[in-house]
Amino acid sequence: MRRDWATTCALCAMLCLAPLHVAGQELISPQEFLDRVAGKTVEFRYQKTGQLAGVEHFLSSTETVWSSAAGGCRPGQIFINGRELCFHYPTQANEKTFCWYPFRKGDQLMVRFARFNMPVVQIATSITDEPLDCDGPPMS
């Protein structure tokens, strides 16, 4: 049986995103995620362990500051790539970009790393209006 590209791509997208539609989890658009967090400081914890991943201050829907669990702050840019919410953190030695699929379970926001060979899920455990406390030297 021969399939056209549109059918094949649609099938692939459904299969790739299927893990996000289990146990009451709903994939949301990157813009919906940004609408909820722009201007806020969000604490992220790893779903499996509950360990702190870090804290992100969403200055706007295009600018951010990330502080890892180890401390220090790294400014970055936010952009949308299709269904992915991406963060680009330039540094002197290299540049890093991380992309996530945002989703929710009830009112709880979560993100899943967009590379399916790395099934990392982080939960937004706290969303506040408090500014980010950047202890330690800048990471940029």
Beta strands, then each sheet from edge to edge (+ up, - down):
strand 1: 25-27
strand 2: 41-46
strand 3: 52-58
strand 4: 63-68
strand 5: 74-81
strand 6: 84-90
strand 7: 95-105
strand 8: 108-113
strand 9: 121-128
sheet 1: 1+ 7- 6+ 5- 4+ 3- 2+ 9- 8+
end
